[in-house]
Amino acid sequence: MTSGVAVDFVKGRSGNATVGLDVTLTGAASPTLTVDSSDVPTTLVVGDYVALAGESPVIQLPDECYPLLESRLAKRILITNGDFDGARALDDAIKDEDKNLRLLLEPRIQGEPKIIINRDGLLRGRRGVGRRGLFS
């Protein structure tokens, strides 16, 4: 990190929300980073992270996503260690966690509004004006 580089401020607590985006460093001398005081988020506390803009030192997932992540990681470890029976035993749990997470994260809107297109509207051009005359 050097002076003039953009950084983000990321919460150190669970959820790891980004609390400051694209803040430009006014100075950088290890281990001190300097920014304008007006650019420091009011919610920034000790233990939060400073990362290059667009990056994060932690996985930024909602808490509800961690069980599925942990199960898939456990399955990967079991396969790597050659325990294929143990990996297969996790398949049902992974399917259930995946289904529950999709239900939680997918939009809950059942129907979408009908879009009405006025084909003869003023912004669409004039239908009656063509090659053959005014109202062809």
N, CA, C and O atoms as CSV, one atom per row, in Angstrom:
chain,resi,resn,atom,element,x,y,z
A,1,MET,N,N,0.849,-1.170,0.000
A,1,MET,CA,C,0.000,0.000,0.000
A,1,MET,C,C,0.896,1.234,0.000
A,1,MET,O,O,1.828,1.359,0.794
A,2,THR,N,N,0.582,2.123,-0.907
A,2,THR,CA,C,1.353,3.358,-1.024
A,2,THR,C,C,0.396,4.541,-1.077
A,2,THR,O,O,-0.812,4.373,-1.248
A,3,SER,N,N,0.940,5.714,-0.933
A,3,SER,CA,C,0.147,6.937,-0.993
A,3,SER,C,C,-0.561,7.026,-2.340
A,3,SER,O,O,0.037,6.757,-3.382
A,4,GLY,N,N,-1.837,7.404,-2.313
A,4,GLY,CA,C,-2.623,7.545,-3.534
A,4,GLY,C,C,-3.404,6.303,-3.919
A,4,GLY,O,O,-4.208,6.348,-4.850
A,5,VAL,N,N,-3.186,5.195,-3.222
A,5,VAL,CA,C,-3.884,3.944,-3.515
A,5,VAL,C,C,-5.250,3.958,-2.825
A,5,VAL,O,O,-5.377,4.473,-1.715
A,6,ALA,N,N,-6.268,3.397,-3.476
A,6,ALA,CA,C,-7.610,3.298,-2.896
A,6,ALA,C,C,-7.703,2.044,-2.035
A,6,ALA,O,O,-7.228,0.975,-2.419
A,7,VAL,N,N,-8.326,2.191,-0.859
A,7,VAL,CA,C,-8.512,1.065,0.054
A,7,VAL,C,C,-9.968,0.975,0.481
A,7,VAL,O,O,-10.731,1.931,0.340
A,8,ASP,N,N,-10.342,-0.190,1.007
A,8,ASP,CA,C,-11.665,-0.414,1.582
A,8,ASP,C,C,-11.483,-0.764,3.049
A,8,ASP,O,O,-10.461,-1.333,3.432
A,9,PHE,N,N,-12.479,-0.423,3.881
A,9,PHE,CA,C,-12.481,-0.796,5.285
A,9,PHE,C,C,-13.495,-1.920,5.460
A,9,PHE,O,O,-14.658,-1.777,5.084
A,10,VAL,N,N,-13.051,-3.040,6.031
A,10,VAL,CA,C,-13.881,-4.234,6.174
A,10,VAL,C,C,-14.018,-4.568,7.653
A,10,VAL,O,O,-13.033,-4.589,8.390
A,11,LYS,N,N,-15.254,-4.829,8.079
A,11,LYS,CA,C,-15.516,-5.194,9.473
A,11,LYS,C,C,-14.764,-6.466,9.843
A,11,LYS,O,O,-14.651,-7.386,9.033
A,12,GLY,N,N,-14.254,-6.513,11.061
A,12,GLY,CA,C,-13.549,-7.685,11.549
A,12,GLY,C,C,-14.472,-8.705,12.188
A,12,GLY,O,O,-14.048,-9.823,12.480
A,13,ARG,N,N,-15.727,-8.339,12.411
A,13,ARG,CA,C,-16.709,-9.243,13.020
A,13,ARG,C,C,-17.417,-10.066,11.963
A,13,ARG,O,O,-17.311,-9.802,10.766
A,14,SER,N,N,-18.139,-11.066,12.432
A,14,SER,CA,C,-18.872,-11.973,11.565
A,14,SER,C,C,-19.745,-11.209,10.570
A,14,SER,O,O,-20.389,-10.222,10.926
A,15,GLY,N,N,-19.758,-11.664,9.349
A,15,GLY,CA,C,-20.457,-10.984,8.264
A,15,GLY,C,C,-19.496,-10.155,7.449
A,15,GLY,O,O,-19.634,-10.052,6.230
A,16,ASN,N,N,-18.525,-9.565,8.111
A,16,ASN,CA,C,-17.444,-8.828,7.469
A,16,ASN,C,C,-17.931,-7.853,6.395
A,16,ASN,O,O,-17.459,-7.878,5.259
A,17,ALA,N,N,-18.869,-7.006,6.768
A,17,ALA,CA,C,-19.399,-6.007,5.846
A,17,ALA,C,C,-18.335,-4.965,5.515
A,17,ALA,O,O,-17.466,-4.673,6.336
A,18,THR,N,N,-18.407,-4.418,4.329
A,18,THR,CA,C,-17.524,-3.332,3.936
A,18,THR,C,C,-18.139,-2.033,4.433
A,18,THR,O,O,-19.282,-1.722,4.100
A,19,VAL,N,N,-17.390,-1.267,5.231
A,19,VAL,CA,C,-17.927,-0.041,5.816
A,19,VAL,C,C,-17.371,1.219,5.165
A,19,VAL,O,O,-17.885,2.310,5.410
A,20,GLY,N,N,-16.343,1.095,4.352
A,20,GLY,CA,C,-15.782,2.238,3.642
A,20,GLY,C,C,-15.242,1.786,2.304
A,20,GLY,O,O,-14.430,0.863,2.243
A,21,LEU,N,N,-15.677,2.416,1.240
A,21,LEU,CA,C,-15.273,2.016,-0.113
A,21,LEU,C,C,-14.382,3.062,-0.763
A,21,LEU,O,O,-14.629,4.263,-0.658
A,22,ASP,N,N,-13.351,2.589,-1.429
A,22,ASP,CA,C,-12.487,3.421,-2.277
A,22,ASP,C,C,-12.008,4.697,-1.587
A,22,ASP,O,O,-12.137,5.793,-2.132
A,23,VAL,N,N,-11.462,4.547,-0.399
A,23,VAL,CA,C,-10.871,5.664,0.340
A,23,VAL,C,C,-9.410,5.774,-0.091
A,23,VAL,O,O,-8.679,4.784,-0.057
A,24,THR,N,N,-8.990,6.947,-0.488
A,24,THR,CA,C,-7.627,7.142,-0.978
A,24,THR,C,C,-6.671,7.424,0.177
A,24,THR,O,O,-6.927,8.274,1.030
A,25,LEU,N,N,-5.569,6.691,0.178
A,25,LEU,CA,C,-4.538,6.913,1.192
A,25,LEU,C,C,-3.800,8.208,0.892
A,25,LEU,O,O,-3.387,8.446,-0.243
A,26,THR,N,N,-3.636,9.040,1.910
A,26,THR,CA,C,-2.863,10.280,1.728
A,26,THR,C,C,-1.409,10.073,2.127
A,26,THR,O,O,-0.541,10.879,1.793
A,27,GLY,N,N,-1.156,8.990,2.841
A,27,GLY,CA,C,0.212,8.676,3.238
A,27,GLY,C,C,0.312,7.226,3.651
A,27,GLY,O,O,-0.651,6.644,4.150
A,28,ALA,N,N,1.494,6.640,3.442
A,28,ALA,CA,C,1.713,5.247,3.835
A,28,ALA,C,C,3.179,5.070,4.187
A,28,ALA,O,O,4.053,5.126,3.323
A,29,ALA,N,N,3.432,4.857,5.469
A,29,ALA,CA,C,4.779,4.572,5.950
A,29,ALA,C,C,4.630,3.460,6.978
A,29,ALA,O,O,4.072,3.672,8.055
A,30,SER,N,N,5.117,2.304,6.654
A,30,SER,CA,C,4.912,1.118,7.477
A,30,SER,C,C,5.208,1.406,8.947
A,30,SER,O,O,6.269,1.957,9.241
A,31,PRO,N,N,4.348,1.071,9.857
A,31,PRO,CA,C,3.052,0.403,9.754
A,31,PRO,C,C,1.873,1.369,9.781
A,31,PRO,O,O,0.769,0.962,10.143
A,32,THR,N,N,2.068,2.630,9.412
A,32,THR,CA,C,1.022,3.642,9.535
A,32,THR,C,C,0.453,4.010,8.166
A,32,THR,O,O,1.188,4.297,7.221
A,33,LEU,N,N,-0.883,3.992,8.088
A,33,LEU,CA,C,-1.586,4.457,6.896
A,33,LEU,C,C,-2.338,5.726,7.270
A,33,LEU,O,O,-2.931,5.807,8.346
A,34,THR,N,N,-2.314,6.714,6.385
A,34,THR,CA,C,-2.968,7.994,6.660
A,34,THR,C,C,-4.054,8.248,5.622
A,34,THR,O,O,-3.842,8.083,4.421
A,35,VAL,N,N,-5.232,8.656,6.121
A,35,VAL,CA,C,-6.346,9.053,5.252
A,35,VAL,C,C,-6.928,10.344,5.806
A,35,VAL,O,O,-6.694,10.692,6.964
A,36,ASP,N,N,-7.682,11.050,4.981
A,36,ASP,CA,C,-8.369,12.248,5.456
A,36,ASP,C,C,-9.378,11.829,6.526
A,36,ASP,O,O,-10.056,10.812,6.387
A,37,SER,N,N,-9.468,12.615,7.581
A,37,SER,CA,C,-10.374,12.265,8.680
A,37,SER,C,C,-11.830,12.215,8.220
A,37,SER,O,O,-12.630,11.481,8.799
A,38,SER,N,N,-12.182,12.976,7.200
A,38,SER,CA,C,-13.563,12.952,6.702
A,38,SER,C,C,-13.883,11.652,5.968
A,38,SER,O,O,-15.055,11.326,5.783
A,39,ASP,N,N,-12.864,10.907,5.547
A,39,ASP,CA,C,-13.070,9.645,4.824
A,39,ASP,C,C,-13.153,8.435,5.742
A,39,ASP,O,O,-13.475,7.338,5.285
A,40,VAL,N,N,-12.866,8.613,7.029
A,40,VAL,CA,C,-12.896,7.488,7.967
A,40,VAL,C,C,-14.343,7.233,8.384
A,40,VAL,O,O,-15.003,8.138,8.894
A,41,PRO,N,N,-14.849,6.004,8.173
A,41,PRO,CA,C,-16.224,5.698,8.571
A,41,PRO,C,C,-16.390,5.814,10.094
A,41,PRO,O,O,-15.478,5.473,10.848
A,42,THR,N,N,-17.531,6.286,10.530
A,42,THR,CA,C,-17.782,6.432,11.970
A,42,THR,C,C,-17.912,5.082,12.650
A,42,THR,O,O,-17.751,4.989,13.867
A,43,THR,N,N,-18.201,4.029,11.887
A,43,THR,CA,C,-18.385,2.694,12.462
A,43,THR,C,C,-17.083,1.896,12.509
A,43,THR,O,O,-17.091,0.743,12.940
A,44,LEU,N,N,-15.980,2.474,12.083
A,44,LEU,CA,C,-14.694,1.784,12.090
A,44,LEU,C,C,-14.206,1.623,13.526
A,44,LEU,O,O,-14.182,2.592,14.284
A,45,VAL,N,N,-13.814,0.395,13.907
A,45,VAL,CA,C,-13.351,0.114,15.262
A,45,VAL,C,C,-12.053,-0.685,15.209
A,45,VAL,O,O,-11.661,-1.189,14.156
A,46,VAL,N,N,-11.402,-0.792,16.347
A,46,VAL,CA,C,-10.194,-1.600,16.443
A,46,VAL,C,C,-10.535,-3.039,16.083
A,46,VAL,O,O,-11.531,-3.576,16.567
A,47,GLY,N,N,-9.733,-3.663,15.251
A,47,GLY,CA,C,-9.983,-5.032,14.814
A,47,GLY,C,C,-10.539,-5.110,13.408
A,47,GLY,O,O,-10.583,-6.195,12.829
A,48,ASP,N,N,-10.972,-3.974,12.832
A,48,ASP,CA,C,-11.433,-3.956,11.446
A,48,ASP,C,C,-10.221,-3.984,10.520
A,48,ASP,O,O,-9.102,-3.675,10.929
A,49,TYR,N,N,-10.463,-4.358,9.268
A,49,TYR,CA,C,-9.384,-4.517,8.303
A,49,TYR,C,C,-9.315,-3.351,7.332
A,49,TYR,O,O,-10.319,-2.700,7.046
A,50,VAL,N,N,-8.100,-3.097,6.825
A,50,VAL,CA,C,-7.882,-2.178,5.715
A,50,VAL,C,C,-7.360,-3.045,4.574
A,50,VAL,O,O,-6.348,-3.728,4.725
A,51,ALA,N,N,-8.047,-3.019,3.435
A,51,ALA,CA,C,-7.669,-3.853,2.299
A,51,ALA,C,C,-7.620,-3.007,1.041
A,51,ALA,O,O,-8.266,-1.962,0.963
A,52,LEU,N,N,-6.865,-3.451,0.068
A,52,LEU,CA,C,-6.857,-2.770,-1.225
A,52,LEU,C,C,-8.278,-2.746,-1.773
A,52,LEU,O,O,-9.051,-3.674,-1.534
A,53,ALA,N,N,-8.626,-1.702,-2.499
A,53,ALA,CA,C,-9.987,-1.550,-3.028
A,53,ALA,C,C,-10.381,-2.779,-3.843
A,53,ALA,O,O,-9.625,-3.249,-4.693
A,54,GLY,N,N,-11.574,-3.287,-3.566
A,54,GLY,CA,C,-12.090,-4.433,-4.297
A,54,GLY,C,C,-11.606,-5.770,-3.763
A,54,GLY,O,O,-11.948,-6.813,-4.320
A,55,GLU,N,N,-10.827,-5.762,-2.709
A,55,GLU,CA,C,-10.317,-6.997,-2.121
A,55,GLU,C,C,-10.748,-7.082,-0.664
A,55,GLU,O,O,-11.172,-6.093,-0.067
A,56,SER,N,N,-10.631,-8.282,-0.104
A,56,SER,CA,C,-10.979,-8.483,1.302
A,56,SER,C,C,-10.101,-9.584,1.871
A,56,SER,O,O,-9.836,-10.574,1.190
A,57,PRO,N,N,-9.646,-9.430,3.106
A,57,PRO,CA,C,-8.831,-10.481,3.717
A,57,PRO,C,C,-9.661,-11.650,4.251
A,57,PRO,O,O,-9.101,-12.652,4.696
A,58,VAL,N,N,-10.981,-11.529,4.212
A,58,VAL,CA,C,-11.871,-12.558,4.746
A,58,VAL,C,C,-12.953,-12.868,3.723
A,58,VAL,O,O,-13.214,-12.077,2.816
A,59,ILE,N,N,-13.578,-14.026,3.881
A,59,ILE,CA,C,-14.707,-14.386,3.020
A,59,ILE,C,C,-15.912,-13.587,3.494
A,59,ILE,O,O,-16.308,-13.686,4.656
A,60,GLN,N,N,-16.492,-12.803,2.605
A,60,GLN,CA,C,-17.648,-11.979,2.977
A,60,GLN,C,C,-18.932,-12.710,2.605
A,60,GLN,O,O,-19.505,-12.504,1.535
A,61,LEU,N,N,-19.362,-13.566,3.521
A,61,LEU,CA,C,-20.572,-14.352,3.335
A,61,LEU,C,C,-21.534,-14.087,4.487
A,61,LEU,O,O,-21.102,-13.818,5.607
A,62,PRO,N,N,-22.820,-14.161,4.220
A,62,PRO,CA,C,-23.767,-14.108,5.340
A,62,PRO,C,C,-23.555,-15.321,6.248
A,62,PRO,O,O,-23.120,-16.375,5.786
A,63,ASP,N,N,-23.859,-15.173,7.523
A,63,ASP,CA,C,-23.670,-16.262,8.481
A,63,ASP,C,C,-24.394,-17.539,8.053
A,63,ASP,O,O,-23.936,-18.642,8.353
A,64,GLU,N,N,-25.510,-17.395,7.361
A,64,GLU,CA,C,-26.301,-18.552,6.957
A,64,GLU,C,C,-25.590,-19.413,5.912
A,64,GLU,O,O,-25.986,-20.558,5.695
A,65,CYS,N,N,-24.567,-18.898,5.272
A,65,CYS,CA,C,-23.846,-19.636,4.228
A,65,CYS,C,C,-22.751,-20.540,4.797
A,65,CYS,O,O,-22.301,-21.457,4.110
A,66,TYR,N,N,-22.322,-20.307,6.009
A,66,TYR,CA,C,-21.187,-21.049,6.554
A,66,TYR,C,C,-21.414,-22.548,6.725
A,66,TYR,O,O,-20.486,-23.312,6.459
A,67,PRO,N,N,-22.598,-23.023,7.156
A,67,PRO,CA,C,-22.766,-24.480,7.268
A,67,PRO,C,C,-22.518,-25.207,5.945
A,67,PRO,O,O,-21.881,-26.260,5.929
A,68,LEU,N,N,-23.014,-24.658,4.845
A,68,LEU,CA,C,-22.796,-25.285,3.546
A,68,LEU,C,C,-21.319,-25.230,3.161
A,68,LEU,O,O,-20.777,-26.214,2.655
A,69,LEU,N,N,-20.676,-24.117,3.389
A,69,LEU,CA,C,-19.245,-23.987,3.104
A,69,LEU,C,C,-18.441,-25.001,3.913
A,69,LEU,O,O,-17.536,-25.644,3.380
A,70,GLU,N,N,-18.765,-25.144,5.191
A,70,GLU,CA,C,-18.046,-26.088,6.055
A,70,GLU,C,C,-18.264,-27.528,5.611
A,70,GLU,O,O,-17.320,-28.318,5.599
A,71,SER,N,N,-19.498,-27.880,5.244
A,71,SER,CA,C,-19.776,-29.249,4.802
A,71,SER,C,C,-19.047,-29.576,3.508
A,71,SER,O,O,-18.492,-30.665,3.359
A,72,ARG,N,N,-19.050,-28.639,2.577
A,72,ARG,CA,C,-18.342,-28.889,1.312
A,72,ARG,C,C,-16.836,-28.979,1.522
A,72,ARG,O,O,-16.162,-29.777,0.870
A,73,LEU,N,N,-16.310,-28.166,2.426
A,73,LEU,CA,C,-14.891,-28.236,2.739
A,73,LEU,C,C,-14.557,-29.563,3.409
A,73,LEU,O,O,-13.544,-30.184,3.086
A,74,ALA,N,N,-15.401,-30.002,4.340
A,74,ALA,CA,C,-15.179,-31.290,4.996
A,74,ALA,C,C,-15.194,-32.423,3.977
A,74,ALA,O,O,-14.379,-33.342,4.060
A,75,LYS,N,N,-16.116,-32.364,3.016
A,75,LYS,CA,C,-16.174,-33.389,1.975
A,75,LYS,C,C,-14.901,-33.389,1.150
A,75,LYS,O,O,-14.363,-34.451,0.839
A,76,ARG,N,N,-14.415,-32.210,0.793
A,76,ARG,CA,C,-13.182,-32.098,0.010
A,76,ARG,C,C,-11.997,-32.696,0.776
A,76,ARG,O,O,-11.159,-33.385,0.194
A,77,ILE,N,N,-11.935,-32.429,2.079
A,77,ILE,CA,C,-10.847,-32.963,2.906
A,77,ILE,C,C,-10.934,-34.485,2.981
A,77,ILE,O,O,-9.918,-35.172,2.868
A,78,LEU,N,N,-12.147,-35.014,3.171
A,78,LEU,CA,C,-12.317,-36.460,3.232
A,78,LEU,C,C,-11.902,-37.132,1.927
A,78,LEU,O,O,-11.254,-38.179,1.945
A,79,ILE,N,N,-12.270,-36.540,0.806
A,79,ILE,CA,C,-11.879,-37.102,-0.494
A,79,ILE,C,C,-10.365,-37.062,-0.650
A,79,ILE,O,O,-9.761,-38.024,-1.124
A,80,THR,N,N,-9.754,-35.957,-0.255
A,80,THR,CA,C,-8.301,-35.824,-0.355
A,80,THR,C,C,-7.596,-36.877,0.495
A,80,THR,O,O,-6.549,-37.394,0.106
A,81,ASN,N,N,-8.174,-37.198,1.666
A,81,ASN,CA,C,-7.587,-38.195,2.556
A,81,ASN,C,C,-7.949,-39.623,2.161
A,81,ASN,O,O,-7.485,-40.577,2.785
A,82,GLY,N,N,-8.775,-39.775,1.130
A,82,GLY,CA,C,-9.140,-41.113,0.652
A,82,GLY,C,C,-10.331,-41.718,1.357
A,82,GLY,O,O,-10.616,-42.899,1.156
A,83,ASP,N,N,-11.040,-40.962,2.175
A,83,ASP,CA,C,-12.216,-41.468,2.886
A,83,ASP,C,C,-13.460,-41.194,2.044
A,83,ASP,O,O,-14.202,-40.246,2.302
A,84,PHE,N,N,-13.676,-42.035,1.035
A,84,PHE,CA,C,-14.776,-41.820,0.099
A,84,PHE,C,C,-16.134,-42.144,0.738
A,84,PHE,O,O,-17.148,-41.548,0.377
A,85,ASP,N,N,-16.152,-43.090,1.690
A,85,ASP,CA,C,-17.405,-43.403,2.378
A,85,ASP,C,C,-17.857,-42.218,3.239
A,85,ASP,O,O,-19.040,-41.880,3.266
A,86,GLY,N,N,-16.922,-41.601,3.930
A,86,GLY,CA,C,-17.244,-40.428,4.731
A,86,GLY,C,C,-17.720,-39.271,3.869
A,86,GLY,O,O,-18.631,-38.532,4.245
A,87,ALA,N,N,-17.090,-39.124,2.704
A,87,ALA,CA,C,-17.491,-38.054,1.777
A,87,ALA,C,C,-18.902,-38.297,1.269
A,87,ALA,O,O,-19.692,-37.359,1.163
A,88,ARG,N,N,-19.232,-39.556,0.953
A,88,ARG,CA,C,-20.580,-39.874,0.482
A,88,ARG,C,C,-21.618,-39.638,1.575
A,88,ARG,O,O,-22.761,-39.279,1.291
A,89,ALA,N,N,-21.208,-39.844,2.829
A,89,ALA,CA,C,-22.131,-39.638,3.953
A,89,ALA,C,C,-22.536,-38.172,4.085
A,89,ALA,O,O,-23.599,-37.871,4.627
A,90,LEU,N,N,-21.715,-37.276,3.604
A,90,LEU,CA,C,-22.027,-35.839,3.675
A,90,LEU,C,C,-22.957,-35.368,2.551
A,90,LEU,O,O,-23.483,-34.257,2.616
A,91,ASP,N,N,-23.162,-36.191,1.534
A,91,ASP,CA,C,-23.961,-35.770,0.380
A,91,ASP,C,C,-25.365,-35.323,0.762
A,91,ASP,O,O,-25.835,-34.296,0.273
A,92,ASP,N,N,-26.053,-36.081,1.637
A,92,ASP,CA,C,-27.418,-35.713,2.027
A,92,ASP,C,C,-27.439,-34.394,2.796
A,92,ASP,O,O,-28.311,-33.553,2.582
A,93,ALA,N,N,-26.468,-34.225,3.693
A,93,ALA,CA,C,-26.399,-32.976,4.465
A,93,ALA,C,C,-26.144,-31.796,3.538
A,93,ALA,O,O,-26.734,-30.729,3.708
A,94,ILE,N,N,-25.271,-31.984,2.565
A,94,ILE,CA,C,-24.964,-30.902,1.622
A,94,ILE,C,C,-26.189,-30.550,0.799
A,94,ILE,O,O,-26.463,-29.371,0.570
A,95,LYS,N,N,-26.934,-31.560,0.349
A,95,LYS,CA,C,-28.148,-31.288,-0.435
A,95,LYS,C,C,-29.167,-30.501,0.394
A,95,LYS,O,O,-29.771,-29.548,-0.098
A,96,ASP,N,N,-29.354,-30.908,1.660
A,96,ASP,CA,C,-30.307,-30.210,2.535
A,96,ASP,C,C,-29.870,-28.769,2.795
A,96,ASP,O,O,-30.679,-27.845,2.717
A,97,GLU,N,N,-28.578,-28.583,3.106
A,97,GLU,CA,C,-28.079,-27.236,3.381
A,97,GLU,C,C,-28.167,-26.351,2.143
A,97,GLU,O,O,-28.477,-25.164,2.244
A,98,ASP,N,N,-27.894,-26.931,0.975
A,98,ASP,CA,C,-27.987,-26.175,-0.275
A,98,ASP,C,C,-29.422,-25.752,-0.541
A,98,ASP,O,O,-29.669,-24.609,-0.926
A,99,LYS,N,N,-30.378,-26.666,-0.339
A,99,LYS,CA,C,-31.798,-26.352,-0.544
A,99,LYS,C,C,-32.254,-25.255,0.423
A,99,LYS,O,O,-32.937,-24.313,0.021
A,100,ASN,N,N,-31.872,-25.380,1.699
A,100,ASN,CA,C,-32.268,-24.383,2.690
A,100,ASN,C,C,-31.673,-23.014,2.392
A,100,ASN,O,O,-32.337,-21.992,2.566
A,101,LEU,N,N,-30.427,-22.996,1.944
A,101,LEU,CA,C,-29.780,-21.728,1.629
A,101,LEU,C,C,-30.424,-21.075,0.410
A,101,LEU,O,O,-30.597,-19.856,0.378
A,102,ARG,N,N,-30.777,-21.875,-0.589
A,102,ARG,CA,C,-31.457,-21.315,-1.772
A,102,ARG,C,C,-32.806,-20.716,-1.392
A,102,ARG,O,O,-33.181,-19.652,-1.885
A,103,LEU,N,N,-33.531,-21.399,-0.516
A,103,LEU,CA,C,-34.819,-20.863,-0.062
A,103,LEU,C,C,-34.637,-19.540,0.661
A,103,LEU,O,O,-35.473,-18.644,0.548
A,104,LEU,N,N,-33.558,-19.420,1.395
A,104,LEU,CA,C,-33.298,-18.206,2.164
A,104,LEU,C,C,-32.855,-17.046,1.276
A,104,LEU,O,O,-33.267,-15.906,1.490
A,105,LEU,N,N,-32.017,-17.334,0.283
A,105,LEU,CA,C,-31.399,-16.268,-0.499
A,105,LEU,C,C,-32.128,-15.901,-1.786
A,105,LEU,O,O,-31.948,-14.794,-2.294
A,106,GLU,N,N,-32.950,-16.806,-2.327
A,106,GLU,CA,C,-33.639,-16.511,-3.581
A,106,GLU,C,C,-34.730,-15.474,-3.353
A,106,GLU,O,O,-35.284,-15.385,-2.258
A,107,PRO,N,N,-35.040,-14.690,-4.382
A,107,PRO,CA,C,-36.129,-13.710,-4.254
A,107,PRO,C,C,-37.446,-14.412,-3.918
A,107,PRO,O,O,-37.713,-15.518,-4.387
A,108,ARG,N,N,-38.252,-13.754,-3.107
A,108,ARG,CA,C,-39.506,-14.352,-2.664
A,108,ARG,C,C,-40.708,-13.876,-3.483
A,108,ARG,O,O,-41.850,-14.168,-3.130
A,109,ILE,N,N,-40.466,-13.165,-4.546
A,109,ILE,CA,C,-41.551,-12.642,-5.371
A,109,ILE,C,C,-42.075,-13.766,-6.265
A,109,ILE,O,O,-41.313,-14.376,-7.015
A,110,GLN,N,N,-43.370,-14.033,-6.181
A,110,GLN,CA,C,-43.956,-15.128,-6.944
A,110,GLN,C,C,-44.238,-14.740,-8.392
A,110,GLN,O,O,-43.955,-15.510,-9.309
A,111,GLY,N,N,-44.788,-13.560,-8.595
A,111,GLY,CA,C,-45.126,-13.126,-9.939
A,111,GLY,C,C,-44.454,-11.808,-10.244
A,111,GLY,O,O,-44.088,-11.058,-9.339
A,112,GLU,N,N,-44.296,-11.534,-11.505
A,112,GLU,CA,C,-43.703,-10.266,-11.895
A,112,GLU,C,C,-44.777,-9.403,-12.539
A,112,GLU,O,O,-45.715,-9.929,-13.139
A,113,PRO,N,N,-44.652,-8.092,-12.424
A,113,PRO,CA,C,-45.662,-7.234,-13.041
A,113,PRO,C,C,-45.639,-7.373,-14.556
A,113,PRO,O,O,-44.590,-7.578,-15.167
A,114,LYS,N,N,-46.812,-7.258,-15.137
A,114,LYS,CA,C,-46.912,-7.339,-16.586
A,114,LYS,C,C,-46.423,-6.026,-17.190
A,114,LYS,O,O,-46.838,-4.944,-16.774
A,115,ILE,N,N,-45.552,-6.138,-18.159
A,115,ILE,CA,C,-45.009,-4.960,-18.822
A,115,ILE,C,C,-45.891,-4.643,-20.033
A,115,ILE,O,O,-46.120,-5.495,-20.893
A,116,ILE,N,N,-46.369,-3.432,-20.080
A,116,ILE,CA,C,-47.223,-3.000,-21.183
A,116,ILE,C,C,-46.386,-2.153,-22.130
A,116,ILE,O,O,-45.799,-1.149,-21.727
A,117,ILE,N,N,-46.337,-2.564,-23.384
A,117,ILE,CA,C,-45.566,-1.836,-24.388
A,117,ILE,C,C,-46.539,-1.182,-25.354
A,117,ILE,O,O,-47.344,-1.856,-25.996
A,118,ASN,N,N,-46.458,0.130,-25.449
A,118,ASN,CA,C,-47.293,0.883,-26.376
A,118,ASN,C,C,-46.543,0.980,-27.702
A,118,ASN,O,O,-45.688,1.846,-27.884
A,119,ARG,N,N,-46.872,0.089,-28.610
A,119,ARG,CA,C,-46.154,0.023,-29.890
A,119,ARG,C,C,-46.425,1.244,-30.777
A,119,ARG,O,O,-45.649,1.534,-31.688
A,120,ASP,N,N,-47.515,1.952,-30.516
A,120,ASP,CA,C,-47.844,3.117,-31.324
A,120,ASP,C,C,-47.529,4.415,-30.591
A,120,ASP,O,O,-47.987,5.478,-31.012
A,121,GLY,N,N,-46.770,4.358,-29.520
A,121,GLY,CA,C,-46.471,5.546,-28.732
A,121,GLY,C,C,-45.579,6.532,-29.472
A,121,GLY,O,O,-44.942,6.192,-30.468
A,122,LEU,N,N,-45.548,7.754,-28.965
A,122,LEU,CA,C,-44.764,8.808,-29.603
A,122,LEU,C,C,-43.275,8.510,-29.616
A,122,LEU,O,O,-42.576,8.908,-30.547
A,123,LEU,N,N,-42.780,7.822,-28.607
A,123,LEU,CA,C,-41.354,7.536,-28.533
A,123,LEU,C,C,-40.934,6.362,-29.411
A,123,LEU,O,O,-39.739,6.121,-29.581
A,124,ARG,N,N,-41.883,5.637,-29.966
A,124,ARG,CA,C,-41.588,4.488,-30.802
A,124,ARG,C,C,-41.512,4.851,-32.287
A,124,ARG,O,O,-41.239,3.987,-33.121
A,125,GLY,N,N,-41.742,6.072,-32.609
A,125,GLY,CA,C,-41.800,6.440,-34.027
A,125,GLY,C,C,-43.239,6.419,-34.487
A,125,GLY,O,O,-44.116,5.935,-33.772
A,126,ARG,N,N,-43.487,6.934,-35.663
A,126,ARG,CA,C,-44.862,6.975,-36.152
A,126,ARG,C,C,-45.106,5.799,-37.061
A,126,ARG,O,O,-44.434,5.635,-38.079
A,127,ARG,N,N,-46.070,4.981,-36.692
A,127,ARG,CA,C,-46.370,3.777,-37.445
A,127,ARG,C,C,-46.938,4.098,-38.815
A,127,ARG,O,O,-46.655,3.397,-39.787
A,128,GLY,N,N,-47.734,5.148,-38.900
A,128,GLY,CA,C,-48.398,5.472,-40.153
A,128,GLY,C,C,-47.488,6.085,-41.201
A,128,GLY,O,O,-47.871,6.161,-42.369
A,129,VAL,N,N,-46.307,6.519,-40.825
A,129,VAL,CA,C,-45.413,7.143,-41.791
A,129,VAL,C,C,-44.472,6.077,-42.324
A,129,VAL,O,O,-43.688,5.505,-41.567
A,130,GLY,N,N,-44.539,5.815,-43.571
A,130,GLY,CA,C,-43.696,4.785,-44.175
A,130,GLY,C,C,-43.331,5.145,-45.586
A,130,GLY,O,O,-43.454,6.294,-46.011
A,131,ARG,N,N,-42.880,4.145,-46.303
A,131,ARG,CA,C,-42.450,4.408,-47.680
A,131,ARG,C,C,-43.602,4.734,-48.611
A,131,ARG,O,O,-43.423,5.441,-49.603
A,132,ARG,N,N,-44.789,4.221,-48.295
A,132,ARG,CA,C,-45.898,4.377,-49.238
A,132,ARG,C,C,-46.740,5.596,-48.987
A,132,ARG,O,O,-47.673,5.856,-49.747
A,133,GLY,N,N,-46.460,6.339,-47.977
A,133,GLY,CA,C,-47.290,7.525,-47.738
A,133,GLY,C,C,-47.477,7.748,-46.253
A,133,GLY,O,O,-46.871,7.071,-45.423
A,134,LEU,N,N,-48.321,8.704,-45.937
A,134,LEU,CA,C,-48.485,9.140,-44.564
A,134,LEU,C,C,-49.115,8.060,-43.681
A,134,LEU,O,O,-48.586,7.793,-42.602
A,135,PHE,N,N,-50.187,7.445,-44.076
A,135,PHE,CA,C,-50.863,6.459,-43.227
A,135,PHE,C,C,-50.947,5.114,-43.933
A,135,PHE,O,O,-52.037,4.597,-44.178
A,136,SER,N,N,-49.800,4.559,-44.254
A,136,SER,CA,C,-49.799,3.282,-44.959
A,136,SER,C,C,-49.962,2.112,-44.015
A,136,SER,O,O,-49.981,0.962,-44.455
